[in-house]
Amino acid sequence: MRGRFSGLSRHIPLGAVDLYLQLPPDADLKRLDALAREANASLGRSNAKLDETIARVNTTLKKLDEIDGRLDKLAEDGLCPHDAELTR
């Protein structure tokens, strides 16, 4: 029999429990733990990069909105005849 689950949280995803139960009894759990830690660290780095990308996209969108507002103002003031024709 594998280890007991009595001390484990009930919030463990069922997929993790299934994976644990499918491991052969002689599995190198230290290597598996190291692999899981590396995967977790990689996920952390990926999340950090994603956060940076989201922040950059938000900054770019804000700048584009400002430019769009300026172009609208120029069109309203008649300083950009081509855009004024498009808004009619």
Secondary structure, DSSP 8 states (H G I E B T S, - for coil): -----TTS-TTS-HHHHHHHHHS-TT--HHHHHHHHHHHHHHHHHHHHHHHHHHHHHHHHHHHHHHHHHHHHHHHHTTS-HHHHHHH-
